[in-house]
Amino acid sequence: MFDEADLPKKKTDLLAELAREDLDRLSIAELDDRIAALEAEAARSRAKRAGAAQFRSAADALFKK
């Protein structure tokens, strides 16, 4: 059998976990690193969304009646 702990976490669980993380224990440098990593992830998500929107537009145009 398998253990449910071995299953991947839902993305909402990961976001909630991130939001609950105690920031008080982090130094200024660690906070700067965290901010940079979150900004990079936001940029990656925006780029993926833009690509998906372009693909959707192209598909809509191709199959438009």
N, CA, C, O and CB atoms as a CASP TS submission, in Angstrom:
PFRMAT TS
TARGET T0000
AUTHOR 0000-0000-0000
METHOD Language model
MODEL 1
PARENT N/A
ATOM      1  N   MET     1       0.824  -1.183   0.000  1.00  0.00           N
ATOM      2  CA  MET     1       0.000   0.000   0.000  1.00  0.00           C
ATOM      3  C   MET     1       0.873   1.253   0.000  1.00  0.00           C
ATOM      4  O   MET     1       2.101   1.183  -0.010  1.00  0.00           O
ATOM      5  CB  MET     1      -0.940  -0.005   1.203  1.00  0.00           C
ATOM      6  N   PHE     2       0.201   2.389   0.012  1.00  0.00           N
ATOM      7  CA  PHE     2       0.927   3.651   0.039  1.00  0.00           C
ATOM      8  C   PHE     2       0.450   4.506   1.201  1.00  0.00           C
ATOM      9  O   PHE     2      -0.637   4.316   1.747  1.00  0.00           O
ATOM     10  CB  PHE     2       0.756   4.405  -1.285  1.00  0.00           C
ATOM     11  N   ASP     3       1.278   5.422   1.544  1.00  0.00           N
ATOM     12  CA  ASP     3       0.962   6.344   2.636  1.00  0.00           C
ATOM     13  C   ASP     3       0.553   7.683   2.017  1.00  0.00           C
ATOM     14  O   ASP     3       1.214   8.169   1.100  1.00  0.00           O
ATOM     15  CB  ASP     3       2.188   6.518   3.618  1.00  0.00           C
ATOM     16  N   GLU     4      -0.523   8.274   2.510  1.00  0.00           N
ATOM     17  CA  GLU     4      -0.985   9.539   1.952  1.00  0.00           C
ATOM     18  C   GLU     4       0.065  10.632   2.078  1.00  0.00           C
ATOM     19  O   GLU     4       0.053  11.588   1.302  1.00  0.00           O
ATOM     20  CB  GLU     4      -2.262   9.973   2.635  1.00  0.00           C
ATOM     21  N   ALA     5       0.956  10.510   3.024  1.00  0.00           N
ATOM     22  CA  ALA     5       2.029  11.500   3.184  1.00  0.00           C
ATOM     23  C   ALA     5       2.981  11.479   1.992  1.00  0.00           C
ATOM     24  O   ALA     5       3.686  12.456   1.739  1.00  0.00           O
ATOM     25  CB  ALA     5       2.809  11.240   4.481  1.00  0.00           C
ATOM     26  N   ASP     6       3.001  10.352   1.251  1.00  0.00           N
ATOM     27  CA  ASP     6       3.869  10.247   0.084  1.00  0.00           C
ATOM     28  C   ASP     6       3.290  10.954  -1.133  1.00  0.00           C
ATOM     29  O   ASP     6       4.009  11.217  -2.098  1.00  0.00           O
ATOM     30  CB  ASP     6       4.119   8.797  -0.242  1.00  0.00           C
ATOM     31  N   LEU     7       1.998  11.265  -1.096  1.00  0.00           N
ATOM     32  CA  LEU     7       1.363  11.924  -2.229  1.00  0.00           C
ATOM     33  C   LEU     7       1.784  13.385  -2.291  1.00  0.00           C
ATOM     34  O   LEU     7       2.068  13.994  -1.260  1.00  0.00           O
ATOM     35  CB  LEU     7      -0.166  11.810  -2.136  1.00  0.00           C
ATOM     36  N   PRO     8       1.826  13.951  -3.498  1.00  0.00           N
ATOM     37  CA  PRO     8       2.188  15.367  -3.588  1.00  0.00           C
ATOM     38  C   PRO     8       1.130  16.236  -2.917  1.00  0.00           C
ATOM     39  O   PRO     8      -0.057  15.913  -2.927  1.00  0.00           O
ATOM     40  CB  PRO     8       2.367  15.789  -5.058  1.00  0.00           C
ATOM     41  N   LYS     9       1.580  17.332  -2.340  1.00  0.00           N
ATOM     42  CA  LYS     9       0.653  18.251  -1.696  1.00  0.00           C
ATOM     43  C   LYS     9      -0.095  19.047  -2.749  1.00  0.00           C
ATOM     44  O   LYS     9       0.416  19.291  -3.842  1.00  0.00           O
ATOM     45  CB  LYS     9       1.394  19.193  -0.731  1.00  0.00           C
ATOM     46  N   LYS    10      -1.313  19.449  -2.407  1.00  0.00           N
ATOM     47  CA  LYS    10      -2.065  20.318  -3.295  1.00  0.00           C
ATOM     48  C   LYS    10      -1.398  21.682  -3.303  1.00  0.00           C
ATOM     49  O   LYS    10      -0.815  22.104  -2.305  1.00  0.00           O
ATOM     50  CB  LYS    10      -3.555  20.423  -2.859  1.00  0.00           C
ATOM     51  N   LYS    11      -1.487  22.374  -4.441  1.00  0.00           N
ATOM     52  CA  LYS    11      -0.821  23.668  -4.517  1.00  0.00           C
ATOM     53  C   LYS    11      -1.396  24.651  -3.513  1.00  0.00           C
ATOM     54  O   LYS    11      -0.672  25.508  -3.007  1.00  0.00           O
ATOM     55  CB  LYS    11      -0.933  24.236  -5.920  1.00  0.00           C
ATOM     56  N   THR    12      -2.673  24.546  -3.217  1.00  0.00           N
ATOM     57  CA  THR    12      -3.246  25.444  -2.217  1.00  0.00           C
ATOM     58  C   THR    12      -2.636  25.177  -0.853  1.00  0.00           C
ATOM     59  O   THR    12      -2.458  26.105  -0.064  1.00  0.00           O
ATOM     60  CB  THR    12      -4.770  25.288  -2.156  1.00  0.00           C
ATOM     61  N   ASP    13      -2.315  23.926  -0.562  1.00  0.00           N
ATOM     62  CA  ASP    13      -1.654  23.604   0.696  1.00  0.00           C
ATOM     63  C   ASP    13      -0.274  24.250   0.754  1.00  0.00           C
ATOM     64  O   ASP    13       0.133  24.759   1.799  1.00  0.00           O
ATOM     65  CB  ASP    13      -1.540  22.082   0.872  1.00  0.00           C
ATOM     66  N   LEU    14       0.436  24.231  -0.350  1.00  0.00           N
ATOM     67  CA  LEU    14       1.770  24.826  -0.390  1.00  0.00           C
ATOM     68  C   LEU    14       1.702  26.334  -0.200  1.00  0.00           C
ATOM     69  O   LEU    14       2.532  26.907   0.505  1.00  0.00           O
ATOM     70  CB  LEU    14       2.464  24.494  -1.712  1.00  0.00           C
ATOM     71  N   LEU    15       0.720  26.983  -0.823  1.00  0.00           N
ATOM     72  CA  LEU    15       0.570  28.429  -0.657  1.00  0.00           C
ATOM     73  C   LEU    15       0.173  28.781   0.768  1.00  0.00           C
ATOM     74  O   LEU    15       0.675  29.753   1.330  1.00  0.00           O
ATOM     75  CB  LEU    15      -0.468  28.974  -1.638  1.00  0.00           C
ATOM     76  N   ALA    16      -0.720  28.002   1.351  1.00  0.00           N
ATOM     77  CA  ALA    16      -1.120  28.246   2.732  1.00  0.00           C
ATOM     78  C   ALA    16       0.058  28.036   3.675  1.00  0.00           C
ATOM     79  O   ALA    16       0.243  28.796   4.625  1.00  0.00           O
ATOM     80  CB  ALA    16      -2.288  27.330   3.126  1.00  0.00           C
ATOM     81  N   GLU    17       0.839  27.019   3.415  1.00  0.00           N
ATOM     82  CA  GLU    17       2.013  26.743   4.239  1.00  0.00           C
ATOM     83  C   GLU    17       3.007  27.895   4.144  1.00  0.00           C
ATOM     84  O   GLU    17       3.586  28.310   5.148  1.00  0.00           O
ATOM     85  CB  GLU    17       2.681  25.423   3.811  1.00  0.00           C
ATOM     86  N   LEU    18       3.195  28.399   2.950  1.00  0.00           N
ATOM     87  CA  LEU    18       4.093  29.531   2.732  1.00  0.00           C
ATOM     88  C   LEU    18       3.602  30.762   3.494  1.00  0.00           C
ATOM     89  O   LEU    18       4.399  31.479   4.100  1.00  0.00           O
ATOM     90  CB  LEU    18       4.210  29.844   1.226  1.00  0.00           C
ATOM     91  N   ALA    19       2.303  31.005   3.464  1.00  0.00           N
ATOM     92  CA  ALA    19       1.729  32.161   4.144  1.00  0.00           C
ATOM     93  C   ALA    19       1.816  32.027   5.669  1.00  0.00           C
ATOM     94  O   ALA    19       1.883  33.033   6.375  1.00  0.00           O
ATOM     95  CB  ALA    19       0.274  32.345   3.720  1.00  0.00           C
ATOM     96  N   ARG    20       1.814  30.807   6.171  1.00  0.00           N
ATOM     97  CA  ARG    20       1.885  30.577   7.624  1.00  0.00           C
ATOM     98  C   ARG    20       3.310  30.592   8.163  1.00  0.00           C
ATOM     99  O   ARG    20       3.514  30.644   9.376  1.00  0.00           O
ATOM    100  CB  ARG    20       1.241  29.253   7.966  1.00  0.00           C
ATOM    101  N   GLU    21       4.281  30.548   7.284  1.00  0.00           N
ATOM    102  CA  GLU    21       5.667  30.464   7.738  1.00  0.00           C
ATOM    103  C   GLU    21       6.019  31.680   8.608  1.00  0.00           C
ATOM    104  O   GLU    21       5.678  32.815   8.274  1.00  0.00           O
ATOM    105  CB  GLU    21       6.628  30.368   6.526  1.00  0.00           C
ATOM    106  N   ASP    22       6.700  31.423   9.716  1.00  0.00           N
ATOM    107  CA  ASP    22       7.110  32.475  10.636  1.00  0.00           C
ATOM    108  C   ASP    22       8.276  33.247  10.034  1.00  0.00           C
ATOM    109  O   ASP    22       9.363  32.702   9.838  1.00  0.00           O
ATOM    110  CB  ASP    22       7.495  31.885  12.014  1.00  0.00           C
ATOM    111  N   LEU    23       8.038  34.515   9.745  1.00  0.00           N
ATOM    112  CA  LEU    23       9.079  35.349   9.144  1.00  0.00           C
ATOM    113  C   LEU    23       9.962  36.011  10.199  1.00  0.00           C
ATOM    114  O   LEU    23      11.020  36.549   9.874  1.00  0.00           O
ATOM    115  CB  LEU    23       8.448  36.414   8.259  1.00  0.00           C
ATOM    116  N   ASP    24       9.536  35.975  11.451  1.00  0.00           N
ATOM    117  CA  ASP    24      10.293  36.623  12.527  1.00  0.00           C
ATOM    118  C   ASP    24      11.689  36.038  12.699  1.00  0.00           C
ATOM    119  O   ASP    24      12.610  36.733  13.129  1.00  0.00           O
ATOM    120  CB  ASP    24       9.536  36.509  13.830  1.00  0.00           C
ATOM    121  N   ARG    25      11.841  34.786  12.370  1.00  0.00           N
ATOM    122  CA  ARG    25      13.136  34.125  12.588  1.00  0.00           C
ATOM    123  C   ARG    25      14.132  34.397  11.452  1.00  0.00           C
ATOM    124  O   ARG    25      15.296  34.007  11.550  1.00  0.00           O
ATOM    125  CB  ARG    25      12.930  32.619  12.737  1.00  0.00           C
ATOM    126  N   LEU    26      13.688  35.058  10.380  1.00  0.00           N
ATOM    127  CA  LEU    26      14.550  35.291   9.224  1.00  0.00           C
ATOM    128  C   LEU    26      15.320  36.602   9.356  1.00  0.00           C
ATOM    129  O   LEU    26      14.806  37.598   9.866  1.00  0.00           O
ATOM    130  CB  LEU    26      13.723  35.300   7.940  1.00  0.00           C
ATOM    131  N   SER    27      16.558  36.575   8.886  1.00  0.00           N
ATOM    132  CA  SER    27      17.373  37.789   8.870  1.00  0.00           C
ATOM    133  C   SER    27      16.954  38.660   7.686  1.00  0.00           C
ATOM    134  O   SER    27      16.179  38.232   6.831  1.00  0.00           O
ATOM    135  CB  SER    27      18.892  37.441   8.790  1.00  0.00           C
ATOM    136  N   ILE    28      17.467  39.865   7.648  1.00  0.00           N
ATOM    137  CA  ILE    28      17.168  40.765   6.532  1.00  0.00           C
ATOM    138  C   ILE    28      17.639  40.144   5.221  1.00  0.00           C
ATOM    139  O   ILE    28      16.927  40.209   4.220  1.00  0.00           O
ATOM    140  CB  ILE    28      17.835  42.147   6.745  1.00  0.00           C
ATOM    141  N   ALA    29      18.815  39.551   5.213  1.00  0.00           N
ATOM    142  CA  ALA    29      19.339  38.912   4.000  1.00  0.00           C
ATOM    143  C   ALA    29      18.444  37.750   3.569  1.00  0.00           C
ATOM    144  O   ALA    29      18.173  37.568   2.382  1.00  0.00           O
ATOM    145  CB  ALA    29      20.780  38.413   4.233  1.00  0.00           C
ATOM    146  N   GLU    30      17.991  36.968   4.550  1.00  0.00           N
ATOM    147  CA  GLU    30      17.104  35.845   4.220  1.00  0.00           C
ATOM    148  C   GLU    30      15.761  36.349   3.698  1.00  0.00           C
ATOM    149  O   GLU    30      15.186  35.754   2.787  1.00  0.00           O
ATOM    150  CB  GLU    30      16.888  34.945   5.453  1.00  0.00           C
ATOM    151  N   LEU    31      15.262  37.436   4.268  1.00  0.00           N
ATOM    152  CA  LEU    31      14.024  38.028   3.766  1.00  0.00           C
ATOM    153  C   LEU    31      14.210  38.554   2.348  1.00  0.00           C
ATOM    154  O   LEU    31      13.327  38.402   1.504  1.00  0.00           O
ATOM    155  CB  LEU    31      13.556  39.157   4.691  1.00  0.00           C
ATOM    156  N   ASP    32      15.362  39.174   2.088  1.00  0.00           N
ATOM    157  CA  ASP    32      15.650  39.641   0.725  1.00  0.00           C
ATOM    158  C   ASP    32      15.693  38.472  -0.259  1.00  0.00           C
ATOM    159  O   ASP    32      15.167  38.572  -1.368  1.00  0.00           O
ATOM    160  CB  ASP    32      16.987  40.406   0.692  1.00  0.00           C
ATOM    161  N   ASP    33      16.314  37.373   0.142  1.00  0.00           N
ATOM    162  CA  ASP    33      16.369  36.177  -0.709  1.00  0.00           C
ATOM    163  C   ASP    33      14.970  35.619  -0.956  1.00  0.00           C
ATOM    164  O   ASP    33      14.639  35.207  -2.068  1.00  0.00           O
ATOM    165  CB  ASP    33      17.262  35.098  -0.065  1.00  0.00           C
ATOM    166  N   ARG    34      14.163  35.613   0.087  1.00  0.00           N
ATOM    167  CA  ARG    34      12.786  35.107  -0.024  1.00  0.00           C
ATOM    168  C   ARG    34      11.984  35.972  -0.989  1.00  0.00           C
ATOM    169  O   ARG    34      11.267  35.456  -1.846  1.00  0.00           O
ATOM    170  CB  ARG    34      12.097  35.074   1.365  1.00  0.00           C
ATOM    171  N   ILE    35      12.106  37.286  -0.846  1.00  0.00           N
ATOM    172  CA  ILE    35      11.399  38.217  -1.729  1.00  0.00           C
ATOM    173  C   ILE    35      11.840  38.013  -3.176  1.00  0.00           C
ATOM    174  O   ILE    35      11.008  37.983  -4.082  1.00  0.00           O
ATOM    175  CB  ILE    35      11.648  39.679  -1.293  1.00  0.00           C
ATOM    176  N   ALA    36      13.135  37.874  -3.390  1.00  0.00           N
ATOM    177  CA  ALA    36      13.648  37.661  -4.751  1.00  0.00           C
ATOM    178  C   ALA    36      13.114  36.360  -5.342  1.00  0.00           C
ATOM    179  O   ALA    36      12.739  36.310  -6.513  1.00  0.00           O
ATOM    180  CB  ALA    36      15.187  37.644  -4.749  1.00  0.00           C
ATOM    181  N   ALA    37      13.082  35.315  -4.529  1.00  0.00           N
ATOM    182  CA  ALA    37      12.577  34.024  -5.009  1.00  0.00           C
ATOM    183  C   ALA    37      11.081  34.111  -5.328  1.00  0.00           C
ATOM    184  O   ALA    37      10.627  33.572  -6.337  1.00  0.00           O
ATOM    185  CB  ALA    37      12.834  32.919  -3.959  1.00  0.00           C
ATOM    186  N   LEU    38      10.321  34.789  -4.467  1.00  0.00           N
ATOM    187  CA  LEU    38       8.882  34.939  -4.717  1.00  0.00           C
ATOM    188  C   LEU    38       8.629  35.797  -5.955  1.00  0.00           C
ATOM    189  O   LEU    38       7.722  35.505  -6.734  1.00  0.00           O
ATOM    190  CB  LEU    38       8.184  35.561  -3.491  1.00  0.00           C
ATOM    191  N   GLU    39       9.418  36.848  -6.141  1.00  0.00           N
ATOM    192  CA  GLU    39       9.266  37.680  -7.331  1.00  0.00           C
ATOM    193  C   GLU    39       9.610  36.899  -8.592  1.00  0.00           C
ATOM    194  O   GLU    39       8.953  37.057  -9.621  1.00  0.00           O
ATOM    195  CB  GLU    39      10.147  38.927  -7.227  1.00  0.00           C
ATOM    196  N   ALA    40      10.637  36.058  -8.519  1.00  0.00           N
ATOM    197  CA  ALA    40      11.007  35.228  -9.674  1.00  0.00           C
ATOM    198  C   ALA    40       9.894  34.233  -9.996  1.00  0.00           C
ATOM    199  O   ALA    40       9.594  33.997 -11.167  1.00  0.00           O
ATOM    200  CB  ALA    40      12.332  34.475  -9.402  1.00  0.00           C
ATOM    201  N   GLU    41       9.288  33.658  -8.976  1.00  0.00           N
ATOM    202  CA  GLU    41       8.192  32.714  -9.195  1.00  0.00           C
ATOM    203  C   GLU    41       6.974  33.426  -9.775  1.00  0.00           C
ATOM    204  O   GLU    41       6.284  32.883 -10.638  1.00  0.00           O
ATOM    205  CB  GLU    41       7.819  32.007  -7.881  1.00  0.00           C
ATOM    206  N   ALA    42       6.710  34.644  -9.299  1.00  0.00           N
ATOM    207  CA  ALA    42       5.600  35.424  -9.845  1.00  0.00           C
ATOM    208  C   ALA    42       5.849  35.740 -11.319  1.00  0.00           C
ATOM    209  O   ALA    42       4.930  35.655 -12.134  1.00  0.00           O
ATOM    210  CB  ALA    42       5.406  36.729  -9.039  1.00  0.00           C
ATOM    211  N   ALA    43       7.069  36.100 -11.662  1.00  0.00           N
ATOM    212  CA  ALA    43       7.415  36.382 -13.064  1.00  0.00           C
ATOM    213  C   ALA    43       7.262  35.122 -13.917  1.00  0.00           C
ATOM    214  O   ALA    43       6.770  35.191 -15.044  1.00  0.00           O
ATOM    215  CB  ALA    43       8.863  36.926 -13.171  1.00  0.00           C
ATOM    216  N   ARG    44       7.675  33.992 -13.393  1.00  0.00           N
ATOM    217  CA  ARG    44       7.541  32.728 -14.126  1.00  0.00           C
ATOM    218  C   ARG    44       6.065  32.398 -14.350  1.00  0.00           C
ATOM    219  O   ARG    44       5.677  31.948 -15.428  1.00  0.00           O
ATOM    220  CB  ARG    44       8.239  31.576 -13.361  1.00  0.00           C
ATOM    221  N   SER    45       5.257  32.624 -13.334  1.00  0.00           N
ATOM    222  CA  SER    45       3.815  32.371 -13.447  1.00  0.00           C
ATOM    223  C   SER    45       3.169  33.311 -14.456  1.00  0.00           C
ATOM    224  O   SER    45       2.325  32.891 -15.248  1.00  0.00           O
ATOM    225  CB  SER    45       3.135  32.523 -12.081  1.00  0.00           C
ATOM    226  N   ARG    46       3.565  34.590 -14.429  1.00  0.00           N
ATOM    227  CA  ARG    46       3.027  35.550 -15.403  1.00  0.00           C
ATOM    228  C   ARG    46       3.407  35.164 -16.832  1.00  0.00           C
ATOM    229  O   ARG    46       2.586  35.261 -17.744  1.00  0.00           O
ATOM    230  CB  ARG    46       3.535  36.968 -15.091  1.00  0.00           C
ATOM    231  N   ALA    47       4.647  34.729 -17.024  1.00  0.00           N
ATOM    232  CA  ALA    47       5.095  34.324 -18.360  1.00  0.00           C
ATOM    233  C   ALA    47       4.320  33.094 -18.840  1.00  0.00           C
ATOM    234  O   ALA    47       3.939  33.017 -20.008  1.00  0.00           O
ATOM    235  CB  ALA    47       6.614  34.028 -18.355  1.00  0.00           C
ATOM    236  N   LYS    48       4.091  32.152 -17.959  1.00  0.00           N
ATOM    237  CA  LYS    48       3.325  30.949 -18.316  1.00  0.00           C
ATOM    238  C   LYS    48       1.893  31.322 -18.670  1.00  0.00           C
ATOM    239  O   LYS    48       1.324  30.793 -19.625  1.00  0.00           O
ATOM    240  CB  LYS    48       3.338  29.923 -17.157  1.00  0.00           C
ATOM    241  N   ARG    49       1.308  32.239 -17.894  1.00  0.00           N
ATOM    242  CA  ARG    49      -0.058  32.686 -18.166  1.00  0.00           C
ATOM    243  C   ARG    49      -0.142  33.399 -19.511  1.00  0.00           C
ATOM    244  O   ARG    49      -1.083  33.185 -20.275  1.00  0.00           O
ATOM    245  CB  ARG    49      -0.551  33.611 -17.047  1.00  0.00           C
ATOM    246  N   ALA    50       0.840  34.243 -19.798  1.00  0.00           N
ATOM    247  CA  ALA    50       0.851  34.961 -21.077  1.00  0.00           C
ATOM    248  C   ALA    50       0.954  33.981 -22.242  1.00  0.00           C
ATOM    249  O   ALA    50       0.269  34.136 -23.252  1.00  0.00           O
ATOM    250  CB  ALA    50       2.019  35.968 -21.123  1.00  0.00           C
ATOM    251  N   GLY    51       1.807  32.978 -22.098  1.00  0.00           N
ATOM    252  CA  GLY    51       1.931  31.957 -23.139  1.00  0.00           C
ATOM    253  C   GLY    51       0.644  31.179 -23.333  1.00  0.00           C
ATOM    254  O   GLY    51       0.247  30.887 -24.461  1.00  0.00           O
ATOM    255  N   ALA    52      -0.006  30.846 -22.226  1.00  0.00           N
ATOM    256  CA  ALA    52      -1.272  30.111 -22.307  1.00  0.00           C
ATOM    257  C   ALA    52      -2.346  30.972 -22.963  1.00  0.00           C
ATOM    258  O   ALA    52      -3.160  30.468 -23.738  1.00  0.00           O
ATOM    259  CB  ALA    52      -1.733  29.663 -20.903  1.00  0.00           C
ATOM    260  N   ALA    53      -2.352  32.267 -22.658  1.00  0.00           N
ATOM    261  CA  ALA    53      -3.333  33.169 -23.263  1.00  0.00           C
ATOM    262  C   ALA    53      -3.097  33.292 -24.770  1.00  0.00           C
ATOM    263  O   ALA    53      -4.050  33.315 -25.549  1.00  0.00           O
ATOM    264  CB  ALA    53      -3.269  34.561 -22.598  1.00  0.00           C
ATOM    265  N   GLN    54      -1.841  33.368 -25.174  1.00  0.00           N
ATOM    266  CA  GLN    54      -1.522  33.429 -26.608  1.00  0.00           C
ATOM    267  C   GLN    54      -1.954  32.148 -27.303  1.00  0.00           C
ATOM    268  O   GLN    54      -2.530  32.191 -28.391  1.00  0.00           O
ATOM    269  CB  GLN    54      -0.011  33.665 -26.823  1.00  0.00           C
ATOM    270  N   PHE    55      -1.683  31.023 -26.686  1.00  0.00           N
ATOM    271  CA  PHE    55      -2.080  29.739 -27.266  1.00  0.00           C
ATOM    272  C   PHE    55      -3.597  29.675 -27.400  1.00  0.00           C
ATOM    273  O   PHE    55      -4.118  29.234 -28.425  1.00  0.00           O
ATOM    274  CB  PHE    55      -1.564  28.562 -26.401  1.00  0.00           C
ATOM    275  N   ARG    56      -4.295  30.113 -26.375  1.00  0.00           N
ATOM    276  CA  ARG    56      -5.760  30.105 -26.394  1.00  0.00           C
ATOM    277  C   ARG    56      -6.290  31.010 -27.502  1.00  0.00           C
ATOM    278  O   ARG    56      -7.230  30.639 -28.205  1.00  0.00           O
ATOM    279  CB  ARG    56      -6.321  30.551 -25.031  1.00  0.00           C
ATOM    280  N   SER    57      -5.699  32.189 -27.663  1.00  0.00           N
ATOM    281  CA  SER    57      -6.112  33.110 -28.720  1.00  0.00           C
ATOM    282  C   SER    57      -5.898  32.495 -30.098  1.00  0.00           C
ATOM    283  O   SER    57      -6.752  32.600 -30.978  1.00  0.00           O
ATOM    284  CB  SER    57      -5.345  34.429 -28.608  1.00  0.00           C
ATOM    285  N   ALA    58      -4.752  31.856 -30.272  1.00  0.00           N
ATOM    286  CA  ALA    58      -4.458  31.218 -31.556  1.00  0.00           C
ATOM    287  C   ALA    58      -5.441  30.084 -31.830  1.00  0.00           C
ATOM    288  O   ALA    58      -5.913  29.933 -32.956  1.00  0.00           O
ATOM    289  CB  ALA    58      -3.012  30.687 -31.578  1.00  0.00           C
ATOM    290  N   ALA    59      -5.749  29.295 -30.822  1.00  0.00           N
ATOM    291  CA  ALA    59      -6.699  28.195 -30.987  1.00  0.00           C
ATOM    292  C   ALA    59      -8.096  28.741 -31.289  1.00  0.00           C
ATOM    293  O   ALA    59      -8.792  28.220 -32.160  1.00  0.00           O
ATOM    294  CB  ALA    59      -6.729  27.308 -29.719  1.00  0.00           C
ATOM    295  N   ASP    60      -8.502  29.786 -30.573  1.00  0.00           N
ATOM    296  CA  ASP    60      -9.806  30.389 -30.820  1.00  0.00           C
ATOM    297  C   ASP    60      -9.902  30.928 -32.240  1.00  0.00           C
ATOM    298  O   ASP    60     -10.923  30.763 -32.909  1.00  0.00           O
ATOM    299  CB  ASP    60     -10.073  31.506 -29.815  1.00  0.00           C
ATOM    300  N   ALA    61      -8.828  31.577 -32.698  1.00  0.00           N
ATOM    301  CA  ALA    61      -8.815  32.119 -34.057  1.00  0.00           C
ATOM    302  C   ALA    61      -8.881  31.000 -35.101  1.00  0.00           C
ATOM    303  O   ALA    61      -9.553  31.135 -36.124  1.00  0.00           O
ATOM    304  CB  ALA    61      -7.557  32.971 -34.276  1.00  0.00           C
ATOM    305  N   LEU    62      -8.193  29.920 -34.838  1.00  0.00           N
ATOM    306  CA  LEU    62      -8.166  28.806 -35.779  1.00  0.00           C
ATOM    307  C   LEU    62      -9.523  28.130 -35.894  1.00  0.00           C
ATOM    308  O   LEU    62      -9.939  27.753 -36.990  1.00  0.00           O
ATOM    309  CB  LEU    62      -7.122  27.794 -35.360  1.00  0.00           C
ATOM    310  N   PHE    63     -10.209  27.976 -34.780  1.00  0.00           N
ATOM    311  CA  PHE    63     -11.471  27.258 -34.771  1.00  0.00           C
ATOM    312  C   PHE    63     -12.698  28.163 -34.753  1.00  0.00           C
ATOM    313  O   PHE    63     -13.823  27.707 -34.548  1.00  0.00           O
ATOM    314  CB  PHE    63     -11.512  26.352 -33.598  1.00  0.00           C
ATOM    315  N   LYS    64     -12.460  29.451 -34.970  1.00  0.00           N
ATOM    316  CA  LYS    64     -13.565  30.415 -34.966  1.00  0.00           C
ATOM    317  C   LYS    64     -14.507  30.112 -36.128  1.00  0.00           C
ATOM    318  O   LYS    64     -14.068  29.782 -37.230  1.00  0.00           O
ATOM    319  CB  LYS    64     -13.031  31.876 -35.060  1.00  0.00           C
ATOM    320  N   LYS    65     -15.803  30.231 -35.865  1.00  0.00           N
ATOM    321  CA  LYS    65     -16.806  29.944 -36.892  1.00  0.00           C
ATOM    322  C   LYS    65     -16.923  31.058 -37.887  1.00  0.00           C
ATOM    323  O   LYS    65     -17.724  30.973 -38.818  1.00  0.00           O
ATOM    324  CB  LYS    65     -18.145  29.690 -36.266  1.00  0.00           C
TER
END
